[in-house]
Amino acid sequence: MEIPHFGIPPELTRRMSMAEQHEYLRIRLSRRRTLVTAGALAGGLLTGCSDGRPGQGGATATRAPSAVTSRAPGALVTPFGRHLAFGSDPKTQMRISWQVPFAVKRPYVRVGLRPDDLGSRVEAELRDLHTPGLQGVRAPVEQYYPHAALDGLRPGTTYYYGVGHDGFDPASPRHRSTVASFRTAPASPPGRFVFTAFGDQGVGPEAALNNRTLLRRDPAFHLHAGDICYADPTGKGKESDVFDASQWDRFLRQTEPVARSVPWMVTTGNHDMEAWYSPDGYGGQLARFSLPDSGFDARTAPGVYAFAYGNVGVVALDANDVSYEIPANLGYSEGRQTRWLDRKLGQLRADASVDFVVVFFHHCAYSTSTHASDGGVRAAWLPLFARHEVDLVINGHNHVYERTDAVKNGDVGRPVPVGGTTDPRRDGIVYVTAGGGGKELYGFPGGVQESYEGRPAKDEQVATFRWTKSRDTEAESVRWSRVRYRGYSFLSVEAVSGTAPRLKVEALASDGRRIDHFEVRRGA
């Protein structure tokens, strides 16, 4: 598709990489963007936004908040869209991010041990994001995201916080209702804790219902396996993708009731490659989220990180780097992510406090639904998962719930029926597609029945396919597809430590009904 006036001709898009497309449109848009910004500044509308220079990518971090001015009095600017994330050490670090509708002076967080005593004040960094307008398609959008890094916190402690700026003090009686709380990870593994996961959420009533239902599980954190809000509904990682930056405003408002108190740990899906902001498409994610820096390059690959909570090590990966199906960013890290993964899995396995290792990313290693399985994921990462005995892999991408048996050497290592138990060291790894986060649902191959708790189907071979490096599909006939559910859902995992550690994995429909459960035990 050619976008009117500023689009890339289709014959070029077929030959250009994401970076080349970005540069093409950057040059074509730079003159218009400068004119738009200059005109707005002359009218006193956009002070504090990015400077419009070609090559800046549109996302600008203002590291001296006092230098930022606002187009509206601070007292009239209300923060929204609060979302938390752990730092590299969940016991002592928390990152607080939010959005303001206009640039503000001196954004900050107040924090304390009681809601009526927010005695500490931490300055925030303001990152602004400019989405240029396209004639006949969209108006320009300016967005502002403050981020505060809280370090040196006490393990296992509940903190209360409020976000503010000059003219808006969350500690004042007028704004006391905006105070929220979070809890740091305990110093040593608790007896048990719960985390939740899904991918492919978007904005809408089903997405909001999933949020409300998972919040009742009281999770210590939530894993979002990519395709976060669908501001880019096309998902090809191209400059010519249709794009609506204001979808992020709606998403952050929708997610705030959960993410203001539950660390919302995201990774990157194909719909999150927003090519307007940077050649790799990750400028938007860098502006909107603060995620752990775990030794990989967090400034160029924000969805790649790791952390340990209790007895569980969690690794987030960016599958765009290895995807054969959607190759816009295929090979962008030149193998660095895979080498980092090998080291990180080795470190977690060598940590005596870590019983289980959970890996999550977007594209499916094993699924039979619409996008099926990605051969690039399998080729790059499955040998490492096997070598380091990963305990559970969580994906999105396919908008269904599907769960495999334990897979070993590409085949069923051990059947894991609903209610079953598996040991990754002996049986292989269970792969879960948790793509029912809220976006429109997919189905399963023709004639294949759903099969879930309370409605089992007979064991059958499923005709599906996998993506190859040439972007062709190769047919597969598989027996590892154990549980299939076409409905909105999420994963809830209870980690138990002690003399008999285990992961008690449940899949819940958005109304709270259980559709699957099984246990992972090492040495079972």
C-alpha atoms as one frame of an Amber mdcrd trajectory, in Angstrom:
protein
   0.000   0.000   0.000   1.250   3.488  -0.834   0.437   6.183   1.708  -0.832
   9.318  -0.043   1.675  12.080  -0.650   4.413  10.898   1.738   4.303   7.102
   1.156   6.974   4.794  -0.158   6.136   3.386  -3.603   5.239  -0.299  -3.298
   7.982  -1.333  -5.705  10.501   0.160  -3.251   9.046  -1.305  -0.057   9.516
  -4.799  -1.424  13.267  -4.190  -1.779  14.033  -1.990   1.257  14.914  -3.004
   4.807  13.246  -1.298   7.773  16.272   0.974   8.240  16.258   1.965   4.566
  12.548   2.741   4.683  13.046   4.787   7.825  15.765   6.862   6.173  13.675
   7.336   3.018  10.685   8.744   4.890  12.843  10.643   7.382  14.293  12.660
   4.514  10.882  13.221   2.909   9.264  14.183   6.221  12.073  16.265   7.708
  11.108  19.501   5.921   7.405  19.088   6.793   8.208  18.160  10.396  10.408
  21.250  10.823   7.643  23.457   9.456   5.002  21.865  11.718   7.171  22.202
  14.813   8.252  25.749  14.009   4.675  26.845  13.408   3.487  25.271  16.643
   6.308  26.880  18.614   5.438  30.247  17.134   1.918  29.725  18.423   3.171
  28.656  21.862   1.803  25.115  21.501   4.659  22.606  21.573   7.380  23.933
  23.860   9.426  21.142  25.373   9.057  18.696  22.490  11.786  17.353  20.235
  13.671  19.794  18.060  12.684  18.382  14.693  16.230  17.910  13.397  16.552
  15.186  10.793  17.995  11.966  12.169  16.861  12.415  15.769  14.286   9.651
  15.483  11.505  11.602  17.192  12.146  10.318  20.737  14.032  12.772  22.912
  15.011  12.349  26.560  15.101  15.630  28.467  17.620  14.889  31.199  17.360
  18.294  32.815  13.666  18.428  33.726  13.921  21.996  35.000  14.615  23.164
  31.449  11.293  21.841  30.150   8.343  24.202  29.933   4.674  23.419  29.427
   2.030  24.792  27.177  -0.468  24.532  30.051  -0.227  25.507  33.740   1.036
  22.552  35.761  -2.008  22.629  38.048  -4.214  21.796  35.064  -2.101  18.873
  33.817  -3.117  15.526  35.351  -0.769  12.522  35.060  -2.190   9.246  33.784
  -1.088   5.852  32.537   1.174   4.890  35.451   3.048   1.654  34.848   5.732
  -0.034  36.915   8.679  -2.208  35.976  11.445  -3.811  37.983  15.005  -2.661
  37.656  17.672  -5.311  37.256  17.248  -6.245  40.946  13.533  -6.501  41.888
  14.486  -6.561  45.581  15.873  -3.012  45.570  14.860  -1.327  42.300  11.596
  -0.123  40.794  10.966   2.010  37.725   7.876   4.244  37.665   6.657   5.580
  34.333   3.602   7.602  33.376   2.237  10.014  30.784   1.251  13.670  30.817
  -0.816  15.287  28.054   1.594  18.247  27.797   5.217  18.880  28.657   5.592
  19.781  32.346   8.230  21.362  34.559  10.261  19.180  36.921   8.313  15.881
  36.947   8.988  13.758  40.033   7.846  10.890  42.231   7.068  11.194  45.923
   7.578   7.941  47.821   7.306   6.747  51.402   6.349   3.891  53.694   2.884
   5.310  54.454   0.357   6.866  52.097   0.210   9.974  54.286   3.995  10.380
  54.503   5.597  10.589  51.058   8.759  12.152  52.394  11.221  11.238  49.642
  11.226  12.994  46.298  12.917  11.553  43.202  13.246  13.615  40.041  12.031
  12.069  36.795  13.382  12.106  33.273  10.958  13.415  30.651  11.020  11.658
  27.280   8.990  13.203  24.498   7.857  11.477  21.349   6.887  13.179  18.107
   4.769  11.354  15.543   4.703  13.383  12.323   1.481  14.034  10.494   0.709
  12.680   7.067  -1.462  14.643   4.701  -4.850  13.030   4.411  -3.933  10.280
   6.886  -3.259  11.664  10.380  -2.430  14.776  12.360   0.917  15.093  14.181
   0.942  13.791  17.764   3.130  14.909  20.681   3.441  12.590  23.710   5.328
  13.019  26.976   6.514  10.239  29.277   8.231  10.884  32.645  10.317   8.061
  34.141  11.743   7.815  37.658  14.326   5.270  38.840  13.947   4.183  42.474
  17.074   2.429  43.734  18.237   1.392  47.187  14.799   0.172  48.249  14.246
  -2.336  51.040  13.471  -5.926  50.000  10.010  -7.258  50.752   8.627  -3.821
  51.549   5.435  -2.032  50.529   6.019   1.513  49.303   3.475   4.203  48.563
   4.070   6.711  45.795   2.551   9.537  43.842   3.642  11.140  40.598   3.668
  14.869  40.041   5.288  17.979  38.611   5.373  21.714  39.292   1.785  22.652
  40.071   0.641  19.088  40.798   1.766  17.677  44.157   0.470  14.144  44.831
   1.046  14.652  48.569  -1.427  17.529  48.735  -4.910  16.748  50.084  -6.371
  17.626  46.689  -4.446  14.836  44.933  -4.103  12.281  47.753  -6.466   9.919
  45.913  -3.817   9.461  43.190  -1.389   7.737  45.588  -0.670   4.090  44.699
   1.621   1.381  46.086   4.003  -1.392  45.087   5.963  -4.098  46.861   9.590
  -5.033  46.266  10.694  -8.638  45.901  11.600 -10.420  49.144  15.232 -10.881
  50.157  14.884 -14.671  50.080  12.413 -16.846  48.165   8.938 -16.676  49.688
   7.031 -19.867  50.272   4.922 -19.087  47.242   4.017 -16.247  44.891   2.025
 -15.811  41.682   2.851 -14.165  38.376   0.611 -13.812  35.328   1.225 -13.613
  31.581  -0.394 -13.016  28.215   0.354 -11.423  24.868  -1.568  -9.601  22.137
  -3.705  -7.360  24.311  -4.727  -4.205  22.484  -7.497  -1.926  23.746 -11.093
  -2.955  24.319 -13.560  -4.534  26.740 -12.034  -8.035  26.608  -8.554  -6.651
  27.288  -9.891  -4.669  30.252 -11.725  -7.733  31.584  -8.540  -9.788  31.451
  -6.815  -7.045  33.461  -9.504  -7.072  36.135  -9.513 -10.863  36.375  -5.745
 -11.245  36.631  -5.553  -8.515  39.269  -7.653 -10.761  41.514  -4.797 -13.288
  41.389  -2.645 -10.725  43.266   0.376 -11.249  40.992   3.869 -10.195  42.022
   4.432  -9.172  38.392   2.905  -9.611  34.952   4.637 -10.719  31.739   3.352
  -9.179  28.512   4.657 -11.283  25.609   4.520  -8.562  22.962   1.985  -6.916
  20.629   1.132  -4.524  23.388  -1.398  -1.963  22.144  -1.574  -2.236  18.334
  -0.920   1.419  17.547   0.523  -0.213  14.419  -2.235  -2.674  13.420  -0.369
  -3.816  10.302   2.573  -5.372  12.155   5.037  -5.703   9.296   7.631  -3.323
  10.738   7.421  -1.023   7.727   7.225   2.754   7.450   4.147   2.232   5.265
   2.256   0.504   8.114  -0.915   2.268   9.204  -0.186   3.939  12.549  -2.153
   5.668  15.340   0.091   6.905  18.155  -2.905   7.998  20.250  -3.749   4.308
  20.724  -0.976   4.319  23.318  -2.858   6.958  25.342  -5.901   4.696  25.406
  -3.831   1.630  26.243  -2.010   3.214  29.174  -5.286   4.494  30.621  -6.764
   0.991  30.295  -3.763  -0.702  31.910  -3.184   1.759  34.751  -5.544   0.097
  37.285  -3.229  -2.944  37.230   0.158  -1.631  36.125   0.245   1.142  38.763
   0.787  -1.567  41.400   1.887  -4.675  39.457   5.201  -4.450  37.535   4.185
  -4.731  33.887   7.126  -6.468  32.208   6.804  -6.175  28.440   8.759  -7.530
  25.537   8.554  -6.717  21.837   6.168  -8.169  19.266   5.938  -7.523  15.557
   3.211  -4.907  16.119   5.606  -3.082  18.492   8.144  -2.376  15.734   6.969
   1.205  15.195   9.144   2.261  12.302   8.301   5.960  12.556  10.669   6.579
  15.448  13.946   4.821  14.675  15.475   2.570  12.030  14.922  -0.530  14.190
  11.400   0.528  15.186  12.079   0.593  18.933  12.184   4.357  19.605   8.573
   4.328  20.754   9.137   1.526  23.253  12.217   3.296  24.603  10.174   6.452
  25.172   7.258   4.725  26.884   8.869   2.013  29.030  11.787   1.723  31.454
  12.886  -1.912  31.631  15.803  -3.711  33.329  19.295  -3.321  31.940  20.655
  -6.857  32.122  23.918  -6.615  30.248  22.428  -6.525  26.768  21.997  -3.193
  24.946  18.873  -1.786  26.597  19.047   1.383  24.489  18.629  -0.500  21.220
  16.801  -3.648  22.335  14.467  -2.682  25.206  12.631  -6.026  25.154  15.727
  -8.083  26.021  16.428  -8.447  29.749  16.366 -10.812  32.710  15.561 -10.703
  36.409  15.103 -13.093  39.318  12.144 -12.986  41.686  12.065 -15.490  44.514
  13.094 -18.870  43.120  12.249 -18.001  39.488  14.573 -16.523  36.886  12.777
 -14.742  34.044  14.272 -13.994  30.622  12.627 -11.685  28.066  13.646 -11.957
  24.413  13.006 -10.017  21.219  11.957 -12.633  18.670  11.872 -10.057  15.855
  15.636 -10.640  15.753  15.223 -14.275  14.678  11.768 -14.449  13.054  11.562
 -16.007   9.606   7.899 -15.057   9.234   8.255 -11.276   9.649  11.866 -10.438
   8.742  11.858  -6.650   9.163  14.434  -6.929  11.979  15.794 -10.382  11.204
  19.431 -10.528  12.332  19.577  -6.944  13.622  21.652  -7.954  16.675  24.083
  -9.968  14.504  23.817 -12.875  16.923  24.552 -10.820  20.050  21.137 -11.521
  21.576  21.554 -15.278  21.174  25.043 -15.186  22.699  23.695 -13.078  25.581
  20.886 -15.615  26.050  23.380 -18.468  26.311  25.341 -16.605  28.994  22.254
 -15.479  30.904  20.675 -18.949  31.016  23.993 -20.319  32.252  24.143 -17.699
  35.004  20.604 -18.411  36.154  21.207 -22.166  36.195  24.347 -21.610  38.281
  22.403 -19.539  40.839  21.560 -21.791  43.785  18.551 -19.626  44.711  16.894
 -20.149  41.296  14.835 -23.327  40.982  13.057 -22.495  37.730  13.865 -20.568
  34.557  10.985 -19.080  32.542  11.540 -17.527  29.111   8.980 -15.355  27.331
   8.896 -13.752  23.910   6.392 -13.081  21.146   6.673 -15.393  18.109   5.712
 -19.017  18.696   8.174 -21.867  18.836   5.307 -24.376  18.773   1.747 -23.532
  17.753  -0.805 -24.759  15.237  -2.928 -21.583  14.993  -2.881 -18.878  12.295
   0.806 -17.881  12.399   1.824 -21.430  13.372   5.491 -21.969  14.395   8.508
 -19.814  13.556  11.458 -21.827  12.264  13.807 -18.949  13.058  12.948 -19.154
  16.750  13.457 -22.896  16.704  16.821 -22.707  14.933  18.308 -19.937  17.084
  17.026 -20.630  20.571  15.634 -24.115  21.101  19.081 -25.739  21.359  19.902
 -23.280  24.167  16.610 -23.946  25.940  17.374 -27.669  25.880  21.009 -27.272
  26.969  20.083 -25.115  29.956  16.913 -27.081  30.801  14.490 -24.162  30.625
  11.367 -25.009  32.605   8.639 -23.066  30.800   8.389 -21.012  27.592   5.586
 -18.448  27.121   4.680 -16.944  23.740   1.951 -14.794  22.182   1.455 -13.965
  18.480  -1.338 -16.480  17.897  -4.531 -15.124  19.470  -5.534 -18.327  21.241
  -4.478 -20.429  24.196  -2.492 -23.475  23.147  -0.239 -25.658  25.252   2.111
 -28.413  24.177   3.103 -31.652  25.785   6.698 -31.687  26.984   8.681 -31.304
  23.761  12.084 -32.938  23.406  14.133 -32.988  20.199  11.162 -31.602  18.297
   8.740 -34.342  19.305   6.691 -35.373  22.315   9.094 -36.208  25.131   6.246
 -36.964  27.498   2.476 -36.383  27.257   1.281 -33.798  29.774  -2.511 -34.030
  30.013  -4.595 -31.472  31.881  -3.626 -31.894  35.527  -0.373 -33.665  34.644
   3.165 -33.203  35.962   6.406 -32.930  34.024  10.138 -32.693  34.722  12.051
 -30.669  32.105  15.300 -32.513  32.816  13.717 -35.797  31.819  10.790 -34.947
  29.562  11.576 -31.764  27.679   9.953 -28.322  27.766   6.305 -27.249  27.785
   5.546 -24.319  25.437   2.501 -22.137  26.087   0.889 -19.783  23.594  -0.951
 -17.235  25.749  -2.167 -14.961  22.975  -5.726 -14.403  24.212  -4.912 -11.121
  25.950  -7.704  -9.134  24.311  -7.199  -8.746  20.574  -9.500 -10.410  18.021
  -9.237 -14.189  18.351  -7.851 -16.695  15.870  -8.814 -20.319  15.356  -7.169
 -23.682  14.781  -6.611 -25.623  11.545  -9.806 -26.781   9.852 -11.443 -29.710
  11.556  -9.213 -29.570  14.657 -11.284 -29.396  17.815 -10.649 -27.319  20.893
  -9.481 -29.409  23.820  -9.319 -28.031  27.340 -10.308 -28.737  30.937 -13.878
 -29.968  31.053 -13.991 -30.415  27.285 -11.244 -32.803  26.221 -10.919 -33.960
  22.646  -9.364 -37.230  21.649  -5.632 -37.204  21.037  -5.085 -36.415  17.385
  -2.436 -35.483  14.893  -2.709 -31.858  13.748  -1.792 -30.671  10.257   0.007
 -27.327  10.563   3.195 -25.649   9.287   6.320 -23.735  10.227   7.973 -20.706
   8.637  11.280 -21.252   6.845  14.190 -18.898   6.227  13.027 -18.326   2.659
   9.679 -17.058   4.087   7.939 -20.111   2.699   5.872 -22.442   4.853   6.678
 -26.081   5.367   3.890 -28.478   6.321   4.091 -30.362   9.625   1.943 -33.084
  11.113   2.314 -32.857  14.890   1.154 -34.595  18.066   2.474 -32.088  20.610
  -0.637 -29.842  20.588  -2.195 -30.930  23.875  -4.576 -28.109  24.960  -6.394
 -25.723  22.602  -8.818 -22.974  23.637 -10.260 -20.284  21.412 -11.176 -17.613
  23.926  -9.787 -14.665  25.868  -7.502 -15.938  28.597  -4.276 -15.516  30.530
  -1.682 -17.625  32.299  -1.359 -17.700  36.090   1.723 -19.377  37.561   2.221
 -20.094  41.247   5.866 -20.645  42.150   6.411 -22.765  45.267   9.803 -22.973
  46.958  11.157 -25.162  49.753  11.928 -28.875  49.812   9.599 -29.651  46.889
   9.745 -26.633  44.554   7.272 -26.549  41.703   5.489 -24.305  39.216   1.723
 -24.706  39.403   0.600 -23.452  36.005  -3.023 -22.547  35.304  -4.728 -21.014
  32.294  -7.809 -18.979  33.117 -10.491 -17.639  30.824 -11.143 -13.924  31.151
 -14.180 -14.683  33.347 -11.974 -16.666  35.757 -12.876 -20.209  34.642  -9.917
 -22.589  34.616  -9.238 -24.102  31.193  -5.917 -25.862  31.864  -3.527 -26.710
  34.668  -0.327 -28.695  35.067   2.787 -28.730  37.248   6.475 -28.430  36.505
   8.714 -30.219  39.024  12.422 -30.776  38.729  13.124 -34.284  39.942   9.443
 -35.262  39.846
